[in-house]
Amino acid sequence: MISIDKVSKKYKTGDGEFYALNDVTLNIDNGEFVAIVGKSGSGKSTLLNLIGTLDSVTDGNITVDGQDVTKLDDKALALFRNRNLGFVFQSFYLEPEYTVYENVELPLILAGRFGKANAERVNEVLRLVELTDKAKNKAKNLSGGESQRVAIARAIVNNPDIILADEPCGNLDTANSENIMHIFKTLHAQGKTVVMVTHDSEEAQVASRIVTISDGHIVSDERNPSSK
């Protein structure tokens, strides 16, 4: 379970300070597919970054399966991310001169894993995102939809329990967006916890639960019985 307990995030500005999140409490069960929605500046991406330990809380605590991640040092945080979290961003963040295979294998290498087992795992996740035929292509030569599928493969190659996606279809057309949502549904069906930030109400309908944020506060938290 992801437990967010009275979390606030405050930023300083030239004129003072403001709260991107203010006293947010939220629990996400293992295996849930949660969409976090809201207007630009609502705090939804800030919340995702805090869950993913990419930023630190000002107040409150975040625990994942009983481990308080707000109290981990930098080394422990890096290890926690590599083992437990898969990140998918709007801008892909692939290494352009690396091949598809090399981009996907990178988290395994960072985890100290090498050899034949890597090849088996990389090929397995490339099959899932239907990109085995692109394994030797350089990332810079991929389309946007292909790039995001590589990013998903890279995010799941270490078999993390939690997938965090921040506007994963923000740079994609409708057809590619539907393809990406299908992959997330497949991962959810396999038992992964998926937490996705989106401003697109249609994309949010894929999730089984929709959390709406406005001005740093959760304003609704609803089950979605009609999830697509």
LINKAGI-V873109 format. One record per helix or strand of 3 or more residues. SS is the DSSP state (A for helix, B for strand). FROM is the first residue (numbers start at 0). LEN is the number of residues. If there is no record, write none. Layout:
ss: {SS;SS}
from: {FROM;FROM}
len: {LEN;LEN}
//
This chain:
ss: {B;B;B;A;B;A;A;B;A;A;A;A;A;B;A;B;A;B;B}
from: {1;15;32;43;58;68;73;84;99;115;131;138;143;161;173;192;200;208;216}
len: {12;13;5;8;6;3;11;5;11;13;3;3;13;5;16;6;4;6;7}
//
